[in-house]
Amino acid sequence: MNGAFSPRHAGFTLPEVLVGAAIASIVFAALAVGAVSLQRTFAAVEGFGTGQRDQMRTLDYISRDVRRAKSVSVATSPAALTLRAETYIDPASNLPRSPMISDGGITYGGTTTIIYSLSGSNLVREEKAQRLVVAHNIRAFTPALVAADSQQKTVNVTLSFASPMKWRSDAPTSVTLQATSTARN
């Protein structure tokens, strides 16, 4: 039985194995490139989502605080936005205070100081010795008092966020936030 098929001698030839290995290598390389691309896309989407959340949160906090502020001051070195505002909540009872009308104005019996500043790469809101990180990955914080008279205060705040897409130099990284406040006194 020289020419008969024997299971002991069954197998692939060397050229068949080499062609199969080359095809498998190409498939695995394509899968690896696709996986890296997906990881970058997921990281970019997560970075953009975090950046957008931080931008909206910053706008909400600063707008609310500027609107209720009785006075606004801006420091440039180091950059800080300082606001003096009414305290609506009584710290003893943790309930809203009743407004008092005097001299044509409304007061609530107390004021608080709110300071926005950079701490490393975080935008921090400080009120009554409580620090709250409002936004992360900030490269620059530039508050500016654009207009201030007895009727209105206009504050512009420019924040430069670090790009979540570190491999793209043309990625958008800056947002300008503007809040306008009407003076209470």
C-alpha positions as CSV (number, residue, x, y, z in Angstrom):
1,M,0.0,0.0,0.0
2,N,2.6,2.5,-1.0
3,G,0.2,4.9,-2.7
4,A,-2.8,4.6,-0.3
5,F,-3.9,7.4,2.0
6,S,-2.8,6.9,5.6
7,P,-4.1,9.1,8.5
8,R,-0.6,9.0,10.1
9,H,0.8,10.9,7.1
10,A,-2.0,13.5,6.7
11,G,-1.1,17.2,7.1
12,F,-0.4,20.5,5.3
13,T,2.6,21.2,3.2
14,L,5.0,24.0,4.2
15,P,3.8,26.4,1.5
16,E,0.2,25.9,2.7
17,V,1.2,26.7,6.3
18,L,3.1,29.8,5.3
19,V,0.2,31.1,3.2
20,G,-2.2,30.5,6.0
21,A,0.1,32.2,8.5
22,A,0.4,35.2,6.2
23,I,-3.3,35.6,5.8
24,A,-3.9,35.2,9.6
25,S,-1.2,37.8,10.3
26,I,-2.9,40.3,7.9
27,V,-6.3,39.6,9.6
28,F,-4.9,40.1,13.1
29,A,-3.1,43.3,12.1
30,A,-6.3,44.7,10.7
31,L,-8.1,43.8,13.9
32,A,-5.4,45.4,16.0
33,V,-5.6,48.7,13.9
34,G,-9.4,48.6,14.3
35,A,-9.2,48.1,18.0
36,V,-6.7,51.0,18.5
37,S,-8.9,53.2,16.3
38,L,-12.0,52.3,18.4
39,Q,-10.1,53.1,21.6
40,R,-9.1,56.5,20.3
41,T,-12.6,57.2,19.2
42,F,-14.1,56.2,22.6
43,A,-11.5,58.3,24.4
44,A,-12.2,61.3,22.2
45,V,-16.0,61.0,22.7
46,E,-15.6,60.6,26.5
47,G,-13.2,63.7,26.5
48,F,-15.7,65.8,24.5
49,G,-18.6,64.7,26.8
50,T,-16.6,65.6,29.9
51,G,-15.5,68.9,28.4
52,Q,-19.0,69.8,27.4
53,R,-20.4,68.9,30.8
54,D,-17.7,71.0,32.5
55,Q,-18.4,73.9,30.1
56,M,-22.2,73.8,30.8
57,R,-21.6,73.4,34.6
58,T,-19.2,76.3,34.7
59,L,-21.6,78.5,32.8
60,D,-24.5,77.5,35.1
61,Y,-22.5,78.2,38.3
62,I,-20.9,81.5,37.2
63,S,-24.1,82.8,35.6
64,R,-26.2,82.1,38.7
65,D,-23.6,83.6,41.1
66,V,-23.1,86.7,38.9
67,R,-26.8,87.3,38.7
68,R,-27.3,87.2,42.4
69,A,-24.1,89.2,43.2
70,K,-24.2,92.6,44.9
71,S,-20.6,93.3,44.0
72,V,-18.1,91.8,41.5
73,S,-14.3,92.2,41.4
74,V,-11.7,90.7,39.1
75,A,-8.1,89.9,39.9
76,T,-5.6,89.2,37.1
77,S,-2.6,87.7,38.8
78,P,-3.5,85.1,39.8
79,A,-6.8,85.1,37.9
80,A,-9.8,85.2,40.2
81,L,-13.4,86.2,40.1
82,T,-14.7,87.4,43.5
83,L,-18.5,87.9,44.0
84,R,-20.3,89.1,47.1
85,A,-23.9,87.8,47.2
86,E,-26.9,87.5,49.5
87,T,-27.2,84.3,51.5
88,Y,-30.7,83.0,51.0
89,I,-30.4,80.1,53.3
90,D,-30.1,80.5,57.1
91,P,-27.1,78.4,58.2
92,A,-28.7,77.7,61.6
93,S,-32.0,76.2,60.4
94,N,-31.0,75.4,56.8
95,L,-34.2,77.0,55.7
96,P,-34.8,79.9,53.3
97,R,-34.7,83.3,54.9
98,S,-37.5,85.8,54.7
99,P,-36.7,88.8,52.6
100,M,-36.5,92.3,54.2
101,I,-37.4,95.4,52.2
102,S,-35.5,98.5,53.2
103,D,-34.5,101.7,51.3
104,G,-36.1,100.4,48.1
105,G,-34.0,97.2,48.1
106,I,-34.4,93.6,49.2
107,T,-32.0,91.9,51.5
108,Y,-31.9,88.5,53.2
109,G,-29.9,89.4,56.3
110,G,-26.5,88.1,55.3
111,T,-23.9,88.1,52.6
112,T,-21.3,85.5,51.4
113,T,-18.2,85.8,49.3
114,I,-17.7,83.4,46.3
115,I,-14.3,83.1,44.7
116,Y,-13.6,81.4,41.4
117,S,-9.9,80.6,40.7
118,L,-7.6,78.0,39.2
119,S,-6.0,75.3,41.3
120,G,-3.6,73.4,39.1
121,S,-5.8,72.5,36.1
122,N,-9.1,72.7,38.0
123,L,-11.5,75.6,38.2
124,V,-12.5,75.9,41.8
125,R,-15.5,77.6,43.4
126,E,-14.9,78.6,47.0
127,E,-17.7,79.7,49.4
128,K,-17.5,79.7,53.2
129,A,-14.3,77.7,53.1
130,Q,-15.9,74.9,51.0
131,R,-14.1,74.2,47.8
132,L,-15.9,72.7,44.8
133,V,-14.2,71.7,41.6
134,V,-16.4,73.0,38.9
135,A,-14.3,72.0,35.8
136,H,-11.3,69.9,35.0
137,N,-8.4,70.2,32.5
138,I,-8.4,74.0,32.3
139,R,-5.4,75.6,30.7
140,A,-6.4,79.2,31.2
141,F,-9.0,81.1,33.2
142,T,-9.5,84.8,32.3
143,P,-12.3,86.7,34.0
144,A,-13.0,90.3,32.9
145,L,-15.3,92.9,34.2
146,V,-16.6,94.4,30.9
147,A,-19.1,96.9,32.2
148,A,-20.1,98.0,35.7
149,D,-22.4,100.8,36.7
150,S,-25.0,101.3,39.3
151,Q,-27.6,99.3,37.2
152,Q,-25.7,96.5,35.6
153,K,-22.5,94.4,35.9
154,T,-21.3,92.4,32.9
155,V,-18.7,89.8,33.4
156,N,-16.9,87.8,30.7
157,V,-15.1,84.6,31.6
158,T,-12.8,82.9,29.1
159,L,-11.8,79.3,29.8
160,S,-9.3,77.3,27.7
161,F,-9.8,73.6,28.1
162,A,-7.1,71.1,27.3
163,S,-8.0,69.1,24.2
164,P,-9.2,65.5,24.7
165,M,-7.6,64.7,21.3
166,K,-4.0,65.0,22.1
167,W,-2.9,63.7,18.7
168,R,-4.8,66.4,16.9
169,S,-3.3,69.9,17.1
170,D,-6.3,71.6,15.4
171,A,-8.9,70.4,17.9
172,P,-11.1,73.2,19.3
173,T,-10.0,73.9,22.9
174,S,-11.5,77.2,24.0
175,V,-14.9,78.4,25.0
176,T,-16.0,81.9,26.1
177,L,-18.7,82.1,28.8
178,Q,-20.6,85.4,29.4
179,A,-22.9,86.2,32.3
180,T,-24.8,89.5,32.9
181,S,-26.1,90.6,36.3
182,T,-28.5,93.4,37.3
183,A,-27.3,95.2,40.5
184,R,-29.6,94.7,43.5
185,N,-28.8,98.0,45.2
